[in-house]
Amino acid sequence: MTTLEEGKSGEFRTFEDTPPKVASSGPLGLCAFALTTFVLSINNSGSYYLQLPNIVVGLALFYGGLVQLIAGLWHLKAGNTFGATAAGSFGAFWLSYASNFIFRLTDFYIPEDPFAVDHAITFLLTLAALKTNGATLLLFFFLNIAMVLLTLGKFYQLSEDVKGPNGLTKAGGVFGILTSLMAWYNAFAELITLETSYFTLPVYDLSHKRR
C-alpha cells in the first residue's frame, strides 16, 4: 500500500518507511531520580526510621541506576542530548554508588551523601538548563544547594568526635527532598496532558522563542 506524499507529485513512499514514534523517557528517568534521591535525603535529614544509608542501595541499583540509565539511552534515540547526558550521568552514578556497597570496590567508608562528590556535573548541567523552563531550573537550583550543604557537612564529619548527620547534612537532606519533589513535578508536568487529564502543570518556558 502506498500514499502520495503531499506537495511532491509523482513521489511515492510506503507506510513501512514511516519511522515509528519514539515516546519520551523523561518522566521515567525523573521518577527514578526522584524516588532514589528522596529516600537517601530522608536518611540525610536525620530521620529516625531511615538511619542507615544502605537502605537506598536497592533503589540505586535498579530504579535510580539501571532504569535511569536506560532512560538516558532512550533520550539519545529521541535526539535529546541534554536529557541523555543528565539521565545517563545520574543513572551511572547511582549504579556506581550501589556497586561500592555490594562489591566493596573501595577500601574506605562510603559516604551517606553520594551527591557530595557529583557537584561538578550538576553545576554544568544547570548552566545548560538556563533556557529550558522554570521547573527544570528550580530542580537543579535545589540540587546544587543540596550538594553544597552535603559536601560541607561531610567535611565537618571528618572529625572523629562527630557522630551521625550534622546540621549541614540535615539541611542538605531537606534540599534533597525539595529536589525530589521538583523532579516528580517535572515528570508529571510532561505526563499530565489535556488528552489524558482535565488540567496541566505549568513549567514556565524560558526559551523566549520568537513567535
Phi and psi restraints in degrees (value plus and minus 20) as a CYANA .aco file:
   2 THR   PHI    -148.1  -108.1
   2 THR   PSI     143.9   183.9
   3 THR   PHI    -158.2  -118.2
   3 THR   PSI     125.2   165.2
   4 LEU   PHI     -99.9   -59.9
   4 LEU   PSI     101.2   141.2
   5 GLU   PHI     -92.9   -52.9
   5 GLU   PSI     107.0   147.0
   6 GLU   PHI     -80.4   -40.4
   6 GLU   PSI     112.0   152.0
   7 GLY   PHI      64.2   104.2
   7 GLY   PSI     -21.7    18.3
   8 LYS   PHI    -151.9  -111.9
   8 LYS   PSI      53.7    93.7
   9 SER   PHI     -79.8   -39.8
   9 SER   PSI     113.6   153.6
  10 GLY   PHI      69.9   109.9
  10 GLY   PSI     -29.4    10.6
  11 GLU   PHI    -119.9   -79.9
  11 GLU   PSI     108.5   148.5
  12 PHE   PHI    -137.6   -97.6
  12 PHE   PSI     128.1   168.1
  13 ARG   PHI    -161.6  -121.6
  13 ARG   PSI     131.8   171.8
  14 THR   PHI    -110.1   -70.1
  14 THR   PSI     136.0   176.0
  15 PHE   PHI     -82.1   -42.1
  15 PHE   PSI     -48.0    -8.0
  16 GLU   PHI     -86.8   -46.8
  16 GLU   PSI     -41.1    -1.1
  17 ASP   PHI    -101.1   -61.1
  17 ASP   PSI     -31.8     8.2
  18 THR   PHI     -91.8   -51.8
  18 THR   PSI     102.0   142.0
  19 PRO   PHI     -85.7   -45.7
  19 PRO   PSI     122.2   162.2
  20 PRO   PHI     -87.9   -47.9
  20 PRO   PSI     130.2   170.2
  21 LYS   PHI     -93.7   -53.7
  21 LYS   PSI     112.1   152.1
  22 VAL   PHI    -118.8   -78.8
  22 VAL   PSI      99.3   139.3
  23 ALA   PHI     -91.3   -51.3
  23 ALA   PSI     134.0   174.0
  24 SER   PHI     -97.0   -57.0
  24 SER   PSI     112.8   152.8
  25 SER   PHI    -117.0   -77.0
  25 SER   PSI     -14.5    25.5
  26 GLY   PHI     -76.4   -36.4
  26 GLY   PSI     -72.5   -32.5
  27 PRO   PHI     -79.2   -39.2
  27 PRO   PSI     -58.2   -18.2
  28 LEU   PHI     -84.2   -44.2
  28 LEU   PSI     -68.5   -28.5
  29 GLY   PHI     -84.7   -44.7
  29 GLY   PSI     -59.1   -19.1
  30 LEU   PHI     -86.7   -46.7
  30 LEU   PSI     -60.7   -20.7
  31 CYS   PHI     -85.4   -45.4
  31 CYS   PSI     -59.2   -19.2
  32 ALA   PHI     -84.2   -44.2
  32 ALA   PSI     -63.4   -23.4
  33 PHE   PHI     -84.4   -44.4
  33 PHE   PSI     -61.9   -21.9
  34 ALA   PHI     -84.2   -44.2
  34 ALA   PSI     -69.7   -29.7
  35 LEU   PHI     -86.2   -46.2
  35 LEU   PSI     -63.7   -23.7
  36 THR   PHI     -83.5   -43.5
  36 THR   PSI     -64.0   -24.0
  37 THR   PHI     -85.6   -45.6
  37 THR   PSI     -58.1   -18.1
  38 PHE   PHI     -82.0   -42.0
  38 PHE   PSI     -66.6   -26.6
  39 VAL   PHI     -84.3   -44.3
  39 VAL   PSI     -64.3   -24.3
  40 LEU   PHI     -87.3   -47.3
  40 LEU   PSI     -55.3   -15.3
  41 SER   PHI     -89.7   -49.7
  41 SER   PSI     -52.7   -12.7
  42 ILE   PHI     -80.6   -40.6
  42 ILE   PSI     -60.8   -20.8
  43 ASN   PHI     -84.9   -44.9
  43 ASN   PSI     -65.4   -25.4
  44 ASN   PHI     -85.6   -45.6
  44 ASN   PSI     -50.3   -10.3
  45 SER   PHI     -96.6   -56.6
  45 SER   PSI     -21.9    18.1
  46 GLY   PHI      72.1   112.1
  46 GLY   PSI       5.9    45.9
  47 SER   PHI     -81.8   -41.8
  47 SER   PSI     117.4   157.4
  48 TYR   PHI     -89.8   -49.8
  48 TYR   PSI     -47.4    -7.4
  49 TYR   PHI    -107.1   -67.1
  49 TYR   PSI     -42.7    -2.7
  50 LEU   PHI    -144.2  -104.2
  50 LEU   PSI      59.3    99.3
  51 GLN   PHI    -108.6   -68.6
  51 GLN   PSI     -41.6    -1.6
  52 LEU   PHI    -127.2   -87.2
  52 LEU   PSI     111.9   151.9
  53 PRO   PHI     -85.9   -45.9
  53 PRO   PSI     -42.7    -2.7
  54 ASN   PHI     -90.2   -50.2
  54 ASN   PSI     -21.6    18.4
  55 ILE   PHI     -84.0   -44.0
  55 ILE   PSI     -40.9    -0.9
  56 VAL   PHI    -113.1   -73.1
  56 VAL   PSI     -24.4    15.6
  57 VAL   PHI     -80.4   -40.4
  57 VAL   PSI     -64.7   -24.7
  58 GLY   PHI     -80.9   -40.9
  58 GLY   PSI     -64.7   -24.7
  59 LEU   PHI     -85.1   -45.1
  59 LEU   PSI     -61.5   -21.5
  60 ALA   PHI     -83.3   -43.3
  60 ALA   PSI     -53.5   -13.5
  61 LEU   PHI     -95.0   -55.0
  61 LEU   PSI     -67.0   -27.0
  62 PHE   PHI    -120.6   -80.6
  62 PHE   PSI     -76.6   -36.6
  63 TYR   PHI     -99.6   -59.6
  63 TYR   PSI     -79.5   -39.5
  64 GLY   PHI     -89.2   -49.2
  64 GLY   PSI     -47.2    -7.2
  65 GLY   PHI    -113.7   -73.7
  65 GLY   PSI     -95.1   -55.1
  66 LEU   PHI     -83.4   -43.4
  66 LEU   PSI     -69.5   -29.5
  67 VAL   PHI     -83.5   -43.5
  67 VAL   PSI     -61.5   -21.5
  68 GLN   PHI     -89.1   -49.1
  68 GLN   PSI     -54.0   -14.0
  69 LEU   PHI     -85.7   -45.7
  69 LEU   PSI     -61.6   -21.6
  70 ILE   PHI     -83.0   -43.0
  70 ILE   PSI     -60.5   -20.5
  71 ALA   PHI     -80.5   -40.5
  71 ALA   PSI     -58.3   -18.3
  72 GLY   PHI     -84.1   -44.1
  72 GLY   PSI     -61.6   -21.6
  73 LEU   PHI     -85.0   -45.0
  73 LEU   PSI     -55.3   -15.3
  74 TRP   PHI     -84.2   -44.2
  74 TRP   PSI     -58.3   -18.3
  75 HIS   PHI     -79.9   -39.9
  75 HIS   PSI     -56.8   -16.8
  76 LEU   PHI     -80.6   -40.6
  76 LEU   PSI     -62.4   -22.4
  77 LYS   PHI     -81.9   -41.9
  77 LYS   PSI     -56.5   -16.5
  78 ALA   PHI    -103.2   -63.2
  78 ALA   PSI     -25.3    14.7
  79 GLY   PHI      61.7   101.7
  79 GLY   PSI       0.7    40.7
  80 ASN   PHI    -119.4   -79.4
  80 ASN   PSI      73.9   113.9
  81 THR   PHI     -86.7   -46.7
  81 THR   PSI     -62.9   -22.9
  82 PHE   PHI     -83.5   -43.5
  82 PHE   PSI     -67.6   -27.6
  83 GLY   PHI     -81.5   -41.5
  83 GLY   PSI     -59.7   -19.7
  84 ALA   PHI     -85.0   -45.0
  84 ALA   PSI     -61.8   -21.8
  85 THR   PHI     -87.1   -47.1
  85 THR   PSI     -65.0   -25.0
  86 ALA   PHI     -86.9   -46.9
  86 ALA   PSI     -74.4   -34.4
  87 ALA   PHI     -85.6   -45.6
  87 ALA   PSI     -60.9   -20.9
  88 GLY   PHI     -84.9   -44.9
  88 GLY   PSI     -61.0   -21.0
  89 SER   PHI     -87.4   -47.4
  89 SER   PSI     -67.9   -27.9
  90 PHE   PHI     -90.7   -50.7
  90 PHE   PSI     -54.2   -14.2
  91 GLY   PHI     -83.7   -43.7
  91 GLY   PSI     -66.9   -26.9
  92 ALA   PHI     -84.9   -44.9
  92 ALA   PSI     -54.9   -14.9
  93 PHE   PHI     -84.5   -44.5
  93 PHE   PSI     -65.1   -25.1
  94 TRP   PHI     -83.5   -43.5
  94 TRP   PSI     -56.6   -16.6
  95 LEU   PHI     -83.5   -43.5
  95 LEU   PSI     -61.3   -21.3
  96 SER   PHI     -87.2   -47.2
  96 SER   PSI     -56.2   -16.2
  97 TYR   PHI     -83.3   -43.3
  97 TYR   PSI     -66.2   -26.2
  98 ALA   PHI     -85.8   -45.8
  98 ALA   PSI     -58.2   -18.2
  99 SER   PHI     -83.6   -43.6
  99 SER   PSI     -56.8   -16.8
 100 ASN   PHI     -81.5   -41.5
 100 ASN   PSI     -57.4   -17.4
 101 PHE   PHI     -90.4   -50.4
 101 PHE   PSI     -64.3   -24.3
 102 ILE   PHI     -96.2   -56.2
 102 ILE   PSI     -65.8   -25.8
 103 PHE   PHI    -122.8   -82.8
 103 PHE   PSI     -19.2    20.8
 104 ARG   PHI      32.2    72.2
 104 ARG   PSI      35.1    75.1
 105 LEU   PHI     -94.5   -54.5
 105 LEU   PSI     -35.7     4.3
 106 THR   PHI    -143.0  -103.0
 106 THR   PSI     138.6   178.6
 107 ASP   PHI    -121.5   -81.5
 107 ASP   PSI      -4.6    35.4
 108 PHE   PHI    -141.1  -101.1
 108 PHE   PSI     142.6   182.6
 109 TYR   PHI     -85.7   -45.7
 109 TYR   PSI     108.8   148.8
 110 ILE   PHI     -97.5   -57.5
 110 ILE   PSI     106.5   146.5
 111 PRO   PHI     -86.9   -46.9
 111 PRO   PSI     133.4   173.4
 112 GLU   PHI     -94.6   -54.6
 112 GLU   PSI     -34.7     5.3
 113 ASP   PHI    -140.8  -100.8
 113 ASP   PSI      61.5   101.5
 114 PRO   PHI     -83.0   -43.0
 114 PRO   PSI     -46.1    -6.1
 115 PHE   PHI     -87.2   -47.2
 115 PHE   PSI     -36.4     3.6
 116 ALA   PHI     -82.7   -42.7
 116 ALA   PSI     -45.3    -5.3
 117 VAL   PHI    -121.5   -81.5
 117 VAL   PSI     -12.9    27.1
 118 ASP   PHI    -140.1  -100.1
 118 ASP   PSI       6.4    46.4
 119 HIS   PHI     -93.0   -53.0
 119 HIS   PSI     -53.6   -13.6
 120 ALA   PHI     -80.7   -40.7
 120 ALA   PSI     -70.6   -30.6
 121 ILE   PHI     -84.9   -44.9
 121 ILE   PSI     -53.9   -13.9
 122 THR   PHI     -86.6   -46.6
 122 THR   PSI     -62.8   -22.8
 123 PHE   PHI     -82.8   -42.8
 123 PHE   PSI     -61.6   -21.6
 124 LEU   PHI     -87.7   -47.7
 124 LEU   PSI     -57.9   -17.9
 125 LEU   PHI     -85.8   -45.8
 125 LEU   PSI     -53.2   -13.2
 126 THR   PHI     -83.2   -43.2
 126 THR   PSI     -62.6   -22.6
 127 LEU   PHI     -82.2   -42.2
 127 LEU   PSI     -55.3   -15.3
 128 ALA   PHI     -96.7   -56.7
 128 ALA   PSI     -31.2     8.8
 129 ALA   PHI    -125.2   -85.2
 129 ALA   PSI     -12.1    27.9
 130 LEU   PHI     -82.9   -42.9
 130 LEU   PSI     -46.2    -6.2
 131 LYS   PHI    -135.1   -95.1
 131 LYS   PSI       6.2    46.2
 132 THR   PHI    -106.7   -66.7
 132 THR   PSI    -107.2   -67.2
 133 ASN   PHI    -175.4  -135.4
 133 ASN   PSI     143.5   183.5
 134 GLY   PHI     -82.4   -42.4
 134 GLY   PSI     -56.9   -16.9
 135 ALA   PHI     -86.1   -46.1
 135 ALA   PSI     -64.1   -24.1
 136 THR   PHI     -86.3   -46.3
 136 THR   PSI     -61.8   -21.8
 137 LEU   PHI     -85.7   -45.7
 137 LEU   PSI     -57.6   -17.6
 138 LEU   PHI     -86.5   -46.5
 138 LEU   PSI     -56.0   -16.0
 139 LEU   PHI     -78.4   -38.4
 139 LEU   PSI     -70.0   -30.0
 140 PHE   PHI     -89.5   -49.5
 140 PHE   PSI     -50.3   -10.3
 141 PHE   PHI     -82.3   -42.3
 141 PHE   PSI     -68.7   -28.7
 142 PHE   PHI     -82.8   -42.8
 142 PHE   PSI     -59.8   -19.8
 143 LEU   PHI     -86.0   -46.0
 143 LEU   PSI     -59.6   -19.6
 144 ASN   PHI     -83.8   -43.8
 144 ASN   PSI     -62.9   -22.9
 145 ILE   PHI     -83.6   -43.6
 145 ILE   PSI     -63.3   -23.3
 146 ALA   PHI     -78.6   -38.6
 146 ALA   PSI     -63.5   -23.5
 147 MET   PHI     -87.2   -47.2
 147 MET   PSI     -60.1   -20.1
 148 VAL   PHI     -82.2   -42.2
 148 VAL   PSI     -66.0   -26.0
 149 LEU   PHI     -84.8   -44.8
 149 LEU   PSI     -61.4   -21.4
 150 LEU   PHI     -86.2   -46.2
 150 LEU   PSI     -57.6   -17.6
 151 THR   PHI     -84.9   -44.9
 151 THR   PSI     -66.3   -26.3
 152 LEU   PHI     -83.7   -43.7
 152 LEU   PSI     -59.4   -19.4
 153 GLY   PHI     -83.2   -43.2
 153 GLY   PSI     -56.5   -16.5
 154 LYS   PHI     -87.6   -47.6
 154 LYS   PSI     -60.2   -20.2
 155 PHE   PHI     -81.7   -41.7
 155 PHE   PSI     -59.2   -19.2
 156 TYR   PHI     -86.1   -46.1
 156 TYR   PSI     -54.1   -14.1
 157 GLN   PHI     -96.4   -56.4
 157 GLN   PSI     -26.3    13.7
 158 LEU   PHI     -84.0   -44.0
 158 LEU   PSI     -39.6     0.4
 159 SER   PHI     -90.1   -50.1
 159 SER   PSI     114.7   154.7
 160 GLU   PHI     -89.3   -49.3
 160 GLU   PSI     -37.7     2.3
 161 ASP   PHI    -101.6   -61.6
 161 ASP   PSI     -31.8     8.2
 162 VAL   PHI    -114.0   -74.0
 162 VAL   PSI     106.7   146.7
 163 LYS   PHI    -143.1  -103.1
 163 LYS   PSI     115.0   155.0
 164 GLY   PHI      57.0    97.0
 164 GLY   PSI     155.2   195.2
 165 PRO   PHI     -86.7   -46.7
 165 PRO   PSI     115.0   155.0
 166 ASN   PHI    -113.1   -73.1
 166 ASN   PSI    -195.4  -155.4
 167 GLY   PHI     -81.0   -41.0
 167 GLY   PSI     -59.1   -19.1
 168 LEU   PHI     -86.4   -46.4
 168 LEU   PSI     -62.4   -22.4
 169 THR   PHI     -85.3   -45.3
 169 THR   PSI     -60.0   -20.0
 170 LYS   PHI     -84.5   -44.5
 170 LYS   PSI     -61.1   -21.1
 171 ALA   PHI     -83.9   -43.9
 171 ALA   PSI     -59.3   -19.3
 172 GLY   PHI     -82.0   -42.0
 172 GLY   PSI     -57.0   -17.0
 173 GLY   PHI     -84.1   -44.1
 173 GLY   PSI     -58.8   -18.8
 174 VAL   PHI     -83.5   -43.5
 174 VAL   PSI     -65.2   -25.2
 175 PHE   PHI     -89.2   -49.2
 175 PHE   PSI     -47.0    -7.0
 176 GLY   PHI     -85.9   -45.9
 176 GLY   PSI     -57.9   -17.9
 177 ILE   PHI     -84.7   -44.7
 177 ILE   PSI     -62.5   -22.5
 178 LEU   PHI     -81.9   -41.9
 178 LEU   PSI     -58.0   -18.0
 179 THR   PHI     -81.2   -41.2
 179 THR   PSI     -63.8   -23.8
 180 SER   PHI     -81.5   -41.5
 180 SER   PSI     -63.5   -23.5
 181 LEU   PHI     -83.0   -43.0
 181 LEU   PSI     -59.1   -19.1
 182 MET   PHI     -89.5   -49.5
 182 MET   PSI     -53.7   -13.7
 183 ALA   PHI     -84.9   -44.9
 183 ALA   PSI     -63.7   -23.7
 184 TRP   PHI     -83.1   -43.1
 184 TRP   PSI     -60.0   -20.0
 185 TYR   PHI     -79.8   -39.8
 185 TYR   PSI     -67.5   -27.5
 186 ASN   PHI     -81.7   -41.7
 186 ASN   PSI     -59.4   -19.4
 187 ALA   PHI     -82.3   -42.3
 187 ALA   PSI     -68.1   -28.1
 188 PHE   PHI    -100.4   -60.4
 188 PHE   PSI     -38.1     1.9
 189 ALA   PHI     -84.5   -44.5
 189 ALA   PSI     -50.2   -10.2
 190 GLU   PHI    -105.2   -65.2
 190 GLU   PSI     -52.7   -12.7
 191 LEU   PHI     -94.8   -54.8
 191 LEU   PSI     -58.5   -18.5
 192 ILE   PHI    -104.0   -64.0
 192 ILE   PSI      89.4   129.4
 193 THR   PHI    -144.4  -104.4
 193 THR   PSI     147.9   187.9
 194 LEU   PHI     -88.8   -48.8
 194 LEU   PSI     -34.5     5.5
 195 GLU   PHI     -98.5   -58.5
 195 GLU   PSI     -45.0    -5.0
 196 THR   PHI    -136.6   -96.6
 196 THR   PSI     -31.0     9.0
 197 SER   PHI    -167.4  -127.4
 197 SER   PSI    -199.5  -159.5
 198 TYR   PHI    -119.9   -79.9
 198 TYR   PSI     -17.3    22.7
 199 PHE   PHI    -172.7  -132.7
 199 PHE   PSI     147.7   187.7
 200 THR   PHI    -150.0  -110.0
 200 THR   PSI     144.6   184.6
 201 LEU   PHI    -125.5   -85.5
 201 LEU   PSI     105.8   145.8
 202 PRO   PHI     -91.3   -51.3
 202 PRO   PSI     123.1   163.1
 203 VAL   PHI    -139.5   -99.5
 203 VAL   PSI     -30.5     9.5
 204 TYR   PHI      42.4    82.4
 204 TYR   PSI      61.3   101.3
 205 ASP   PHI     -79.0   -39.0
 205 ASP   PSI     112.3   152.3
 206 LEU   PHI    -133.8   -93.8
 206 LEU   PSI     -12.2    27.8
 207 SER   PHI     -93.5   -53.5
 207 SER   PSI     -45.3    -5.3
 208 HIS   PHI      34.5    74.5
 208 HIS   PSI      25.9    65.9
 209 LYS   PHI     -90.5   -50.5
 209 LYS   PSI     123.9   163.9
 210 ARG   PHI     -93.8   -53.8
 210 ARG   PSI     112.9   152.9
